Amino acid sequence: MCAVKTYVMYECIYTEQMLRNGEVEMQARDEEIRFLGMQLAEDKRTLSLMQRHLPSKAAMERDIVSLQIQVTPLQYNSQRRETDRRQIFFFILFFV
């Protein structure tokens, strides 16, 4: 009878230790979950900031079109000046 009581007492102690270990493990997991939640929130905030600072594709395309419109007359003027320069060069070469 005494051996049974001792066995039951050891089982109770073992069960209590297992419960304490489980509670400690649960607290560790809860802390890890809380930390990961904070990390996720920080990553989302960083991503949001980056997205706000990146120019949009549509705005960049509008800028490209605007710059192309601005460069076309300049290219024409450059080509015209090059043609004029060649004509002057040939004029000087042949008539001077």
Helices and strands as residue ranges (DSSP letters): H 2-53, H 57-95
